[in-house]
Amino acid sequence: MPWELALAVDPAAPQPIFLQIARALADDIRRGRLRAGAELPGSRALARSLSVHRNTVLAAYRELAAEGWIEASAARGTFVSAELPAPSPRRFARRAAARAEVPARLGFDLGATSLRRVHIPPPGTLRMTGGLPDMRLVPTAALARAYRRALHAGSNRLLDYADPRGDERLRAALAAMLSAVRGLAAGPESVLVTRGSQMALDLVSRALIAPGDAVAVESYGYRPAWEALRLAGARLLPLPVDAAGLSVDALSELAERERLRAVYVTPHHQYPTTAVLAPGRRIALLELCRARRIAILEDDYDHEFHYDGRPVLPLASADTAGVVVYIGTLSKILAPGLRIGFVVAPEPLIERLSLHRTFVDRQGDHAVERAVAELLEDGEVQRHAQRARRAYRARRDLLVASLRARLPDALDFAVPAGGMALWAKVDAAIDTDAWAERALARKVAFSAGRRFAFDGKKRPYLRLGFAALDEREIRDAVERMVEAL
């Protein structure tokens, strides 16, 4: 042979033996030890020298040939390719300076922005921010099995370009779930699957809002939704919120003065106050928007988690005029990292949204969507939601008891009928921002009222999430709150 055989294989290594052989030969070619045109040993000879099966060597040679490192001829043998893969690129000009790093400064104007970075608490922090689910309860084993089955049954089709509306089986499964549980009577043609509810809000904003359009929002609310609307050019107008939810009377008065394009609401568990929109207000809201042709953007982000009494059906369940655009997510039921959100709306809007989706993201992860569809079809998602609901209710009750025992004079609150967080009024003598900052230093994170106020000014409120923490962690978090105060 024109080169000295010096390969070694390790049966205990995690990499398959055929890949060990292929990588070793490719490295020799890359270093120049095996030059272009050099003959390689026959498969039988190499298999004997390495004490492996001939098929293992043949698999290694096939891998190298597929990557372009070698050329095989039935008559002549196996040789190092004359043209090797991945050659070093040449400079496009002699005078072009070599770049050692990404430039620290821009060579063009970036422009101003009102967007703010979302801060994530450091590892080990007890997170009471927002309505986070407990990742430890997610049925990961069932999800993994469903994902493997989806890839096996779908072959490569689920990895190809596909329908921007989402996997057909997932759209059908979501439509069935929404019809059975939330009264939406939707079909798969009325459903668009998105990468989480934030993408749904972004697509709806792009499709409906023109620069300068007036959109009404709740004065305490979900800032990422406001930013999605603003990025589409919306002019946001805040409306008051009380214990019965959004003030529809205030909306009616606003509609007399402004030509409203849409109103964004969280009627089931108002974000962040958890108030449930009263039945009379629901009827009045639907009638007002029908009469004035105002779109209702209904964000139903945690419908499954209602503990006291029966959950209230969405506005969309009673919408016969086609004014409600219903936005939901599986982030709270399963996990945010799966990025499964959805929009339910009349077909003309779904078609418009799918066009926008094509140019923004093209499509979602259809393999993951198929796996989640199987979990919905098998009832695993519904069973998990029931288990989580029982756990979260117990955690809500424990947080309520702990706060009343340890911080009775600092906080005043009503027990939320549903949701994954508690909204509490803080004693006027306490600086909520300073409390939250000192608490973070003790590795417990919660949100001060300023974060949810439309004007961004300080408010005497806290939002305390309980779903992501177990019983021991809830007690520990409350003690850290006491120490910080």
C-alpha positions as CSV (number, residue, x, y, z in Angstrom):
1,M,0.0,0.0,0.0
2,P,1.2,3.6,-0.7
3,W,0.6,4.5,3.0
4,E,1.1,2.9,6.3
5,L,-2.1,1.5,7.8
6,A,-2.5,3.0,11.3
7,L,-6.2,3.0,12.0
8,A,-7.7,2.0,15.3
9,V,-11.3,1.5,16.3
10,D,-12.9,1.7,19.8
11,P,-16.1,-0.5,20.1
12,A,-16.9,1.2,23.4
13,A,-17.0,4.7,21.9
14,P,-20.4,6.3,21.4
15,Q,-19.7,6.9,17.7
16,P,-20.5,3.9,15.4
17,I,-17.4,2.0,14.2
18,F,-18.0,2.8,10.5
19,L,-18.0,6.5,11.3
20,Q,-14.8,6.2,13.3
21,I,-13.2,4.6,10.3
22,A,-14.6,7.2,7.9
23,R,-13.5,10.2,10.1
24,A,-10.0,8.8,10.6
25,L,-9.5,8.4,6.8
26,A,-11.0,11.8,6.1
27,D,-8.6,13.4,8.7
28,D,-5.6,11.7,6.9
29,I,-6.8,13.1,3.6
30,R,-7.4,16.5,5.0
31,R,-3.9,16.6,6.6
32,G,-2.3,15.5,3.3
33,R,-1.1,12.1,4.5
34,L,-3.3,10.6,1.8
35,R,-3.0,12.6,-1.3
36,A,-5.4,13.0,-4.2
37,G,-5.4,9.8,-6.4
38,A,-3.9,7.6,-3.7
39,E,-5.3,4.1,-3.7
40,L,-7.0,2.8,-0.5
41,P,-7.0,-0.8,0.7
42,G,-9.8,-3.1,-0.5
43,S,-12.7,-3.5,1.9
44,R,-11.7,-7.1,2.8
45,A,-8.1,-6.2,3.5
46,L,-9.0,-3.2,5.7
47,A,-11.7,-5.2,7.5
48,R,-9.1,-8.0,8.3
49,S,-6.5,-5.4,9.6
50,L,-9.1,-3.7,11.9
51,S,-10.8,-7.0,13.0
52,V,-14.2,-5.7,11.9
53,H,-16.9,-7.0,9.5
54,R,-16.4,-6.2,5.8
55,N,-19.9,-4.5,5.8
56,T,-18.6,-2.0,8.4
57,V,-15.7,-1.0,6.0
58,L,-18.1,-0.8,3.1
59,A,-20.4,1.5,5.2
60,A,-17.4,3.7,5.9
61,Y,-16.4,3.9,2.3
62,R,-20.0,4.7,1.3
63,E,-20.0,7.6,3.8
64,L,-16.7,8.9,2.5
65,A,-17.9,8.7,-1.1
66,A,-21.1,10.5,-0.3
67,E,-19.1,13.3,1.3
68,G,-16.8,13.5,-1.7
69,W,-13.5,12.3,-0.1
70,I,-13.1,9.1,-2.2
71,E,-14.0,7.7,-5.6
72,A,-14.8,4.0,-6.1
73,S,-14.5,2.0,-9.3
74,A,-15.6,-1.6,-9.6
75,A,-12.8,-2.3,-12.1
76,R,-9.9,-0.3,-10.6
77,G,-10.5,0.0,-6.8
78,T,-11.0,2.8,-4.3
79,F,-9.0,6.1,-4.6
80,V,-8.8,9.5,-2.8
81,S,-10.8,11.9,-4.9
82,A,-9.0,14.2,-7.3
83,E,-11.2,17.2,-6.1
84,L,-11.6,17.2,-2.4
85,P,-14.7,18.7,-0.6
86,A,-14.8,22.0,1.2
87,P,-11.8,23.8,-0.3
88,S,-10.6,26.9,1.4
89,P,-12.2,30.0,-0.2
90,R,-9.9,32.5,-2.0
91,R,-9.9,36.2,-1.3
92,F,-12.1,38.2,-3.6
93,A,-9.5,41.0,-3.7
94,R,-5.9,41.3,-2.7
95,R,-6.6,44.6,-1.0
96,A,-9.4,43.2,1.1
97,A,-8.4,43.3,4.8
98,A,-8.7,40.2,6.9
99,R,-11.4,40.4,9.5
100,A,-10.3,39.3,13.0
101,E,-13.7,39.7,14.7
102,V,-17.2,41.1,14.1
103,P,-17.0,44.9,14.1
104,A,-18.0,46.5,17.4
105,R,-19.8,49.4,15.7
106,L,-22.3,49.6,12.9
107,G,-21.4,51.2,9.6
108,F,-25.0,52.4,9.1
109,D,-27.7,54.1,11.2
110,L,-29.8,51.7,13.3
111,G,-32.5,54.1,14.4
112,A,-34.3,54.4,17.7
113,T,-36.4,51.7,19.3
114,S,-38.8,51.5,22.2
115,L,-38.3,47.8,22.6
116,R,-36.7,46.6,25.9
117,R,-34.8,43.5,26.6
118,V,-36.6,40.7,28.5
119,H,-34.5,39.9,31.6
120,I,-34.2,36.3,32.6
121,P,-33.5,35.6,36.3
122,P,-30.2,33.8,37.0
123,P,-30.1,30.0,37.5
124,G,-31.3,28.9,40.9
125,T,-33.9,31.7,41.2
126,L,-37.3,30.8,42.4
127,R,-39.4,32.3,39.6
128,M,-42.8,33.7,40.5
129,T,-42.8,35.9,37.4
130,G,-45.7,35.5,35.1
131,G,-47.8,32.4,34.6
132,L,-45.1,29.8,34.1
133,P,-46.0,26.1,34.1
134,D,-44.0,23.5,36.0
135,M,-41.7,21.8,33.5
136,R,-41.3,18.9,35.9
137,L,-44.9,17.8,35.2
138,V,-44.6,17.7,31.4
139,P,-45.2,14.1,30.1
140,T,-41.8,14.1,28.3
141,A,-41.7,10.3,27.9
142,A,-45.0,10.3,26.1
143,L,-43.9,13.3,24.0
144,A,-40.6,11.6,23.0
145,R,-42.4,8.4,22.0
146,A,-44.9,10.4,19.9
147,Y,-42.1,12.3,18.2
148,R,-40.2,9.1,17.3
149,R,-43.4,7.6,15.9
150,A,-44.1,10.8,14.0
151,L,-40.7,10.8,12.3
152,H,-40.9,7.0,11.6
153,A,-44.4,7.1,10.1
154,G,-44.0,10.3,8.3
155,S,-40.6,9.4,6.9
156,N,-39.1,12.5,5.4
157,R,-42.4,14.2,4.5
158,L,-42.6,15.9,7.9
159,L,-39.1,17.4,7.4
160,D,-40.0,18.9,4.0
161,Y,-41.7,22.2,3.1
162,A,-45.3,21.9,4.0
163,D,-48.5,23.8,4.7
164,P,-47.8,27.2,6.4
165,R,-51.1,26.7,8.3
166,G,-49.6,23.9,10.3
167,D,-49.8,20.1,10.3
168,E,-53.2,19.0,9.2
169,R,-53.6,16.4,12.0
170,L,-52.7,19.0,14.6
171,R,-55.2,21.5,13.2
172,A,-57.9,18.8,13.2
173,A,-57.0,17.8,16.8
174,L,-57.0,21.4,18.0
175,A,-60.4,22.0,16.3
176,A,-61.8,18.9,18.0
177,M,-60.5,19.9,21.4
178,L,-61.7,23.5,21.1
179,S,-65.1,22.4,20.0
180,A,-65.5,19.9,22.8
181,V,-64.0,21.9,25.7
182,R,-64.3,25.6,24.7
183,G,-67.5,25.6,22.5
184,L,-65.8,27.1,19.4
185,A,-67.3,24.7,16.9
186,A,-64.3,25.1,14.7
187,G,-63.0,23.0,11.8
188,P,-59.3,22.5,10.7
189,E,-59.9,25.0,7.9
190,S,-60.4,27.7,10.6
191,V,-57.2,27.0,12.5
192,L,-53.7,28.3,11.9
193,V,-50.9,26.8,14.0
194,T,-48.1,29.2,15.0
195,R,-44.8,29.2,16.9
196,G,-46.5,30.2,20.2
197,S,-49.1,32.8,20.8
198,Q,-46.6,35.6,20.4
199,M,-46.2,34.7,16.7
200,A,-50.0,34.5,16.5
201,L,-50.3,38.1,17.8
202,D,-47.6,39.2,15.4
203,L,-49.2,37.7,12.4
204,V,-52.6,39.0,13.3
205,S,-51.2,42.4,13.8
206,R,-49.4,42.4,10.4
207,A,-52.6,41.1,8.7
208,L,-55.1,43.5,10.3
209,I,-53.3,46.7,11.3
210,A,-52.2,49.6,9.1
211,P,-49.9,52.4,10.3
212,G,-51.9,54.8,12.4
213,D,-54.9,52.4,13.1
214,A,-56.4,52.8,16.6
215,V,-56.4,49.7,18.8
216,A,-57.9,49.6,22.3
217,V,-56.1,47.7,25.0
218,E,-56.5,47.0,28.7
219,S,-54.7,49.6,30.8
220,Y,-53.1,46.8,32.8
221,G,-52.0,44.2,30.3
222,Y,-49.5,42.0,28.4
223,R,-46.7,44.3,27.2
224,P,-45.4,41.8,24.5
225,A,-48.8,41.9,22.9
226,W,-48.8,45.7,22.9
227,E,-45.3,45.7,21.3
228,A,-46.5,43.4,18.5
229,L,-49.4,45.7,17.8
230,R,-47.1,48.8,17.9
231,L,-44.6,47.2,15.5
232,A,-47.4,46.8,13.0
233,G,-48.1,50.6,13.3
234,A,-51.0,50.5,15.7
235,R,-51.8,53.6,17.9
236,L,-52.7,52.0,21.2
237,L,-55.4,53.5,23.5
238,P,-55.8,52.1,27.0
239,L,-59.1,51.3,28.7
240,P,-59.7,50.8,32.4
241,V,-59.9,47.4,34.0
242,D,-61.7,46.6,37.3
243,A,-62.8,43.5,39.2
244,A,-65.2,42.6,36.4
245,G,-62.7,43.0,33.6
246,L,-62.4,45.5,30.8
247,S,-64.8,48.5,31.0
248,V,-67.0,48.1,27.9
249,D,-68.7,51.4,28.7
250,A,-65.3,53.1,28.3
251,L,-64.8,51.2,25.1
252,S,-68.2,52.5,23.8
253,E,-67.3,56.1,24.7
254,L,-63.9,55.7,23.0
255,A,-65.6,54.3,19.9
256,E,-67.6,57.4,19.6
257,R,-64.4,59.5,19.4
258,E,-62.1,57.2,17.5
259,R,-62.4,54.9,14.5
260,L,-61.2,51.7,16.2
261,R,-59.7,48.9,14.1
262,A,-59.5,46.4,17.0
263,V,-59.6,45.8,20.7
264,Y,-57.2,43.4,22.4
265,V,-58.6,41.6,25.5
266,T,-57.9,38.7,27.9
267,P,-61.4,38.0,29.1
268,H,-61.1,34.6,30.8
269,H,-58.3,35.5,33.3
270,Q,-57.4,39.1,32.7
271,Y,-53.7,39.6,32.4
272,P,-52.4,40.5,34.9
273,T,-55.2,41.0,37.4
274,T,-56.9,37.5,36.8
275,A,-60.4,39.2,36.7
276,V,-63.0,37.3,34.7
277,L,-65.0,39.5,32.3
278,A,-68.5,39.7,33.5
279,P,-71.3,38.0,31.4
280,G,-73.1,41.3,30.8
281,R,-69.9,42.9,29.6
282,R,-69.2,40.0,27.3
283,I,-72.6,40.4,25.5
284,A,-72.2,44.2,25.3
285,L,-68.6,43.8,23.9
286,L,-69.7,41.4,21.2
287,E,-72.7,43.6,20.2
288,L,-70.6,46.8,20.2
289,C,-67.9,45.3,18.0
290,R,-70.5,43.8,15.7
291,A,-72.3,47.1,15.2
292,R,-69.1,49.1,14.6
293,R,-67.1,46.3,12.7
294,I,-64.3,46.3,15.3
295,A,-62.1,43.2,15.5
296,I,-61.9,41.5,18.9
297,L,-58.4,40.0,19.5
298,E,-59.2,37.4,22.3
299,D,-56.1,36.1,24.0
300,D,-57.2,32.9,25.9
301,Y,-53.7,32.0,27.2
302,D,-54.5,29.7,30.2
303,H,-58.1,28.5,29.7
304,E,-57.6,25.0,31.3
305,F,-56.5,26.4,34.7
306,H,-59.8,27.5,36.3
307,Y,-60.3,26.2,39.9
308,D,-63.5,27.6,41.4
309,G,-66.7,27.0,39.6
310,R,-67.0,26.2,36.0
311,P,-64.7,28.0,33.5
312,V,-66.4,30.6,31.3
313,L,-66.6,29.9,27.6
314,P,-64.6,32.2,25.3
315,L,-66.1,35.2,23.5
316,A,-65.5,33.3,20.3
317,S,-68.0,30.6,21.3
318,A,-70.8,33.1,21.1
319,D,-69.5,35.1,18.0
320,T,-72.0,34.7,15.2
321,A,-70.9,37.9,13.4
322,G,-67.3,36.9,12.7
323,V,-65.6,39.7,14.7
324,V,-63.6,37.5,17.1
325,V,-60.0,36.5,16.3
326,Y,-59.3,33.8,18.9
327,I,-55.6,33.3,20.0
328,G,-54.5,30.3,22.1
329,T,-51.4,28.4,23.1
330,L,-50.3,25.0,24.4
331,S,-47.3,26.7,26.2
332,K,-49.2,26.7,29.5
333,I,-50.7,23.2,29.1
334,L,-47.5,21.5,27.9
335,A,-44.3,23.6,27.6
336,P,-43.3,27.0,26.2
337,G,-40.3,25.4,24.4
338,L,-42.6,23.5,22.1
339,R,-43.7,26.8,20.6
340,I,-47.3,25.7,19.7
341,G,-49.8,28.5,19.5
342,F,-52.9,28.9,17.3
343,V,-55.4,31.3,15.8
344,V,-59.0,30.4,15.2
345,A,-60.9,32.8,12.8
346,P,-63.1,32.9,9.7
347,E,-61.3,31.4,6.7
348,P,-60.6,34.6,4.8
349,L,-58.4,35.8,7.7
350,I,-56.8,32.4,8.1
351,E,-55.8,32.6,4.4
352,R,-54.4,36.1,4.9
353,L,-52.4,35.0,8.0
354,S,-51.0,31.9,6.1
355,L,-49.7,34.3,3.4
356,H,-48.0,36.4,6.0
357,R,-46.6,33.3,7.6
358,T,-45.1,32.2,4.3
359,F,-42.9,35.2,4.2
360,V,-42.1,35.5,7.9
361,D,-41.4,32.0,9.0
362,R,-42.5,29.8,6.1
363,Q,-43.9,27.1,8.4
364,G,-43.6,25.5,11.8
365,D,-41.9,22.3,12.9
366,H,-44.3,19.7,11.4
367,A,-42.6,16.8,13.2
368,V,-43.2,18.3,16.6
369,E,-46.7,19.3,15.5
370,R,-47.5,15.8,14.5
371,A,-46.3,14.4,17.8
372,V,-48.5,16.9,19.7
373,A,-51.4,16.0,17.5
374,E,-51.0,12.3,18.6
375,L,-51.0,13.4,22.2
376,L,-54.2,15.3,21.7
377,E,-55.8,12.5,19.8
378,D,-54.9,10.0,22.5
379,G,-56.2,12.3,25.3
380,E,-52.7,12.6,26.9
381,V,-52.8,16.4,26.7
382,Q,-56.2,16.5,28.4
383,R,-55.1,14.1,31.1
384,H,-52.0,16.1,31.7
385,A,-54.1,19.3,32.0
386,Q,-56.3,17.7,34.6
387,R,-53.2,16.5,36.6
388,A,-51.6,20.0,36.4
389,R,-54.9,21.7,37.3
390,R,-55.1,19.7,40.6
391,A,-51.5,20.5,41.4
392,Y,-51.8,24.2,40.6
393,R,-54.9,24.6,42.6
394,A,-53.1,23.2,45.7
395,R,-50.2,25.5,45.1
396,R,-52.5,28.5,44.8
397,D,-54.1,27.6,48.1
398,L,-50.7,27.2,49.7
399,L,-49.4,30.5,48.4
400,V,-52.6,32.3,49.7
401,A,-52.2,30.7,53.1
402,S,-48.4,31.5,53.3
403,L,-48.9,35.1,52.3
404,R,-51.7,35.7,54.8
405,A,-49.6,34.2,57.5
406,R,-46.3,35.9,56.8
407,L,-47.2,39.1,55.0
408,P,-50.7,40.0,56.3
409,D,-50.1,43.8,56.5
410,A,-48.1,44.1,53.3
411,L,-50.4,42.5,50.8
412,D,-54.2,42.6,50.1
413,F,-55.7,40.3,47.5
414,A,-58.6,38.3,46.4
415,V,-58.1,34.6,45.8
416,P,-58.1,34.1,42.0
417,A,-60.7,31.8,40.6
418,G,-58.3,30.7,38.0
419,G,-55.0,31.3,36.3
420,M,-51.4,30.7,37.3
421,A,-50.6,33.8,39.3
422,L,-52.0,36.0,42.1
423,W,-52.5,39.8,41.8
424,A,-51.9,41.6,45.1
425,K,-52.2,45.2,46.2
426,V,-49.2,46.4,48.2
427,D,-49.3,48.7,51.3
428,A,-48.8,52.3,50.3
429,A,-45.7,52.6,52.5
430,I,-43.8,49.9,50.5
431,D,-41.7,50.6,47.4
432,T,-42.7,47.7,45.1
433,D,-39.8,48.2,42.7
434,A,-37.3,48.2,45.5
435,W,-38.9,45.1,47.1
436,A,-38.7,43.2,43.8
437,E,-35.0,44.2,43.3
438,R,-34.0,43.2,46.9
439,A,-35.9,39.9,46.5
440,L,-34.0,39.1,43.3
441,A,-30.8,39.5,45.2
442,R,-32.2,36.7,47.4
443,K,-33.0,34.6,44.3
444,V,-36.7,35.0,44.2
445,A,-38.2,36.8,41.3
446,F,-41.6,38.4,41.1
447,S,-43.1,41.2,39.0
448,A,-44.0,44.7,40.3
449,G,-47.1,46.5,39.0
450,R,-45.1,48.9,36.8
451,R,-44.3,46.1,34.4
452,F,-48.0,45.8,33.5
453,A,-49.1,49.4,33.5
454,F,-49.7,51.0,30.1
455,D,-48.0,54.2,31.1
456,G,-45.0,52.3,32.7
457,K,-45.4,54.2,35.9
458,K,-45.0,52.7,39.4
459,R,-48.1,50.9,40.7
460,P,-48.7,49.4,44.2
461,Y,-49.2,45.9,42.9
462,L,-47.4,42.6,42.7
463,R,-48.0,39.6,40.4
464,L,-47.0,36.3,42.1
465,G,-46.9,33.2,40.0
466,F,-47.4,29.9,41.8
467,A,-47.7,27.2,39.2
468,A,-44.0,26.6,38.5
469,L,-43.1,26.1,42.2
470,D,-43.7,23.0,44.3
471,E,-44.9,23.2,47.9
472,R,-41.4,23.5,49.4
473,E,-40.4,26.1,46.9
474,I,-43.5,28.2,47.6
475,R,-42.8,28.3,51.3
476,D,-39.1,29.2,50.6
477,A,-40.1,31.9,48.1
478,V,-42.4,33.6,50.6
479,E,-39.7,33.5,53.3
480,R,-37.3,35.2,50.9
481,M,-40.0,37.8,50.2
482,V,-40.3,38.5,53.9
483,E,-36.5,38.8,54.3
484,A,-36.3,41.2,51.3
485,L,-39.1,43.4,52.7
